[in-house]
Amino acid sequence: MQWVIILIIASEESLTSTRPFIDAVVRSLQIDDDATSDDAVALRLTLALHGCGAPTDLFPLLTDPQHLVRWYGPVTVDGGEGGAFTAPGGVHGTIRSVQSPHRVDLTWEYEGRADELTLRIDPTDDGSSSLLIEHSLAMPAEVFAQYGPGAAALGWEIALMGFARYAEIGGDASISACAADLPAPDPVWLASEDGAQTVRAWAIRWAAAAIAAGVPEATARVGEENTVRAYTPQAAQS
C-alpha cells in the first residue's frame, strides 16, 4: 500500500488564522494511491489536539451519550464493544473495539457507505495527552473534485472545537490555554463573521493539504471556496 502523507504544520505563517485554537490542531492527510480509482479517492484524515488532560478524564467525554449530547449531539449506544450506535445526520455504525481509556474503533456508516473511525487518546511524556480523530473513507471522486478533503474534514473541525469548548468549561486546565472563550460552533455562529473567518481558515489548511498531495492548485482552490460556501450561509449567498 502506497500512502502519500502530508502534514499540515500548525505554525505555518502563510495560513492566516482567527484564533489560537485553530493552530493548536495538527492536521494530516493521507491518500492511498493503490486504493484510489476513477470513482473514489481513498483518504485518511487525522486531526490531533495536543496538551489535553488525563485519558481517564477525557474518555467519558468521547463515549458517554450524556456528555456527547452536550458538545456533539444526540448519540445512542446499544451496548459496548460489538454494539450499535446512532449519531446526528443519519450516521450509524458498530463499535468495533474499545480500549478504555485510550481508544475506540467504529464503523461510520451513512448514505450506504461504511467508513472507519478511530478516536484515540495518547499519553505524552509531559503528563498530558493527545486526542486524535482518524477518519478513513473512500470519498466519491466527484465530491473530492468539488470540495476536496474539506467535504469530510470540516465536520470534524467543528466537532473538535465543540469538544474543546466543552472540556474547557468542564475544567480541563490543560485545554484552557487554546480553548478559552471558544464559541459554541452552532449554526448561529457559522452564520456570523467570526464563523465565516474560522471556516475559511480551516478550508485553507485542507486545500493546502490537497495541493501538497498532488491535487492541481486550481482544483484545490475551487474545493476551498466550495467548502466555505457549503458551511457558511453568507458565502453561499454571495
C-alpha positions in Angstrom: 0.0 0.0 0.0 1.4 3.3 -1.1 0.4 6.3 1.0 1.1 9.9 0.2 1.4 11.6 3.6 1.0 15.3 4.1 1.4 17.0 7.5 -0.1 20.5 7.9 2.2 22.2 10.5 0.3 24.4 12.9 2.9 27.2 12.9 2.9 27.7 9.1 2.8 31.5 8.9 1.3 31.7 5.4 -2.0 30.3 6.7 -3.9 33.1 8.4 -6.0 32.0 11.5 -8.5 33.9 13.5 -8.0 32.3 16.9 -5.2 30.3 18.7 -7.3 27.1 18.8 -7.1 26.7 15.0 -3.3 26.4 15.2 -3.4 24.1 18.3 -4.7 21.4 16.0 -2.3 19.4 13.8 -3.8 18.0 10.6 -2.7 15.3 8.3 -4.0 14.0 5.0 -3.1 10.6 3.6 -4.1 9.5 0.1 -3.9 5.8 -0.7 -2.9 5.8 -4.4 -3.3 2.0 -4.7 -6.9 2.1 -3.4 -7.9 5.2 -5.3 -9.9 4.6 -8.5 -11.8 6.7 -11.1 -14.9 6.5 -8.9 -13.4 7.2 -5.4 -10.4 8.7 -3.6 -9.1 6.7 -0.6 -8.4 9.2 2.1 -7.3 9.1 5.8 -7.9 12.4 7.6 -6.3 12.9 11.1 -6.9 15.8 13.5 -4.7 15.9 16.6 -5.2 18.2 19.6 -2.2 18.1 21.9 -1.8 19.1 25.5 -5.1 17.6 26.7 -5.8 16.3 30.2 -5.6 12.7 31.5 -7.2 10.0 29.4 -9.4 8.9 32.3 -10.9 12.4 32.3 -11.3 12.7 28.6 -12.5 9.3 27.7 -16.1 9.7 29.1 -16.5 12.9 27.2 -15.9 11.0 24.0 -18.0 7.9 24.8 -20.8 8.7 27.2 -24.0 9.8 25.5 -24.8 12.1 28.4 -21.6 14.0 27.6 -21.8 13.7 23.8 -25.2 15.4 23.6 -23.6 18.5 25.2 -20.9 19.0 22.5 -21.7 16.7 19.5 -25.4 15.9 19.5 -27.8 13.1 20.4 -26.0 9.8 20.3 -27.4 6.4 21.3 -25.3 3.4 22.2 -26.6 -0.1 22.4 -24.0 -2.0 24.4 -20.3 -1.7 24.4 -17.8 -3.5 22.1 -19.7 -5.1 19.2 -22.8 -2.9 19.9 -24.5 -0.4 17.6 -24.7 3.3 17.8 -26.5 6.2 16.1 -25.3 9.8 15.7 -26.6 13.0 14.2 -27.0 13.3 10.4 -28.3 9.8 9.9 -25.0 8.3 10.9 -24.9 4.8 12.5 -22.4 2.0 12.9 -20.8 -0.6 15.0 -18.4 -0.3 17.9 -15.6 -2.5 16.7 -13.3 -2.3 19.7 -12.9 -0.4 23.0 -9.6 0.1 24.8 -10.6 2.2 27.8 -9.5 4.9 28.4 -7.4 5.2 25.3 -9.1 4.1 22.1 -12.4 3.4 20.3 -12.7 2.0 16.8 -16.0 2.3 15.0 -17.6 1.9 11.6 -19.0 5.2 10.5 -21.9 4.4 8.2 -24.1 6.9 6.2 -25.6 7.1 2.7 -24.9 3.5 2.0 -21.2 3.8 2.8 -19.2 2.4 5.7 -16.1 4.3 6.7 -13.6 3.6 9.6 -13.3 6.0 12.5 -10.8 5.9 15.4 -10.9 8.1 18.5 -7.6 7.8 20.3 -6.1 9.4 23.5 -2.4 9.0 23.7 -0.4 9.9 26.9 2.6 12.1 26.4 5.9 12.4 28.3 4.9 15.7 30.0 1.9 14.0 31.7 -0.7 15.4 29.3 -2.3 13.6 26.4 -3.1 14.0 22.7 -6.6 13.5 21.3 -6.6 12.1 17.7 -9.6 11.7 15.4 -8.8 9.5 12.4 -11.3 9.0 9.6 -10.6 6.7 6.7 -13.0 6.8 3.8 -13.4 6.3 0.1 -14.7 9.8 -1.0 -16.6 9.8 -4.3 -14.4 11.3 -6.9 -16.9 13.9 -7.9 -17.2 15.1 -4.3 -13.5 15.2 -3.9 -13.2 17.2 -7.2 -15.8 19.7 -5.9 -14.8 20.1 -2.3 -11.5 18.3 -1.7 -10.8 16.8 1.7 -12.8 19.6 3.3 -16.0 17.7 2.5 -15.2 15.4 5.3 -12.7 17.3 7.4 -14.8 20.4 8.2 -17.3 18.4 10.1 -14.6 17.1 12.4 -13.1 20.6 12.8 -16.4 21.8 14.1 -16.8 18.7 16.3 -13.3 19.2 17.8 -14.0 22.8 18.6 -17.1 21.8 20.3 -15.3 19.1 22.3 -12.5 21.5 23.3 -15.1 24.2 24.4 -17.0 21.6 26.5 -13.8 20.2 28.1 -12.5 23.7 28.9 -15.9 24.6 30.5 -15.7 21.4 32.5 -12.3 22.4 34.0 -9.6 20.8 31.8 -7.0 23.4 32.6 -4.6 21.9 30.0 -7.0 22.7 27.2 -7.9 26.2 28.6 -4.8 27.9 27.1 -6.1 27.3 23.5 -9.8 26.9 24.1 -10.5 29.9 26.2 -13.6 31.8 25.0 -14.3 29.4 22.2 -17.8 29.9 20.8 -20.4 27.2 20.5 -19.9 26.0 16.9 -23.6 26.0 16.1 -25.5 27.3 13.0 -25.8 30.8 14.6 -22.1 31.1 15.0 -21.4 29.7 11.5 -23.6 32.4 10.1 -21.5 35.1 11.9 -18.4 36.9 10.6 -16.3 35.0 13.1 -17.7 31.7 12.0 -17.0 32.5 8.4 -13.4 33.5 9.1 -12.8 30.3 11.0 -14.4 28.1 8.3 -12.2 29.8 5.8 -9.1 29.2 7.9 -10.0 25.5 8.1 -10.7 25.3 4.4 -7.3 27.0 3.5 -5.5 24.4 5.5 -7.2 21.4 3.9 -6.7 22.9 0.5 -3.0 23.2 1.3 -3.0 19.5 2.1 -4.7 18.7 -1.2 -2.1 20.7 -3.1 0.8 19.1 -1.3 -0.7 15.7 -2.1 -0.6 16.5 -5.8 -4.1 18.0 -6.5 -3.7 20.8 -9.0 -3.8 24.2 -7.2 -6.7 25.5 -9.3 -8.8 22.4 -8.3 -7.8 22.7 -4.7 -8.8 26.4 -4.6 -12.2 25.5 -6.1 -12.6 23.0 -3.4 -11.6 25.5 -0.8 -14.2 28.0 -2.0 -17.0 25.4 -2.3 -16.3 24.1 1.2 -16.6 27.7 2.6 -19.8 28.2 0.7 -21.2 24.8 2.0 -20.6 25.7 5.6 -21.3 29.5 5.7 -24.7 30.8 4.5 -23.4 34.3 3.9 -20.7 32.9 1.5 -23.3 30.8 -0.3 -25.4 33.8 -1.0 -22.6 36.0 -2.4 
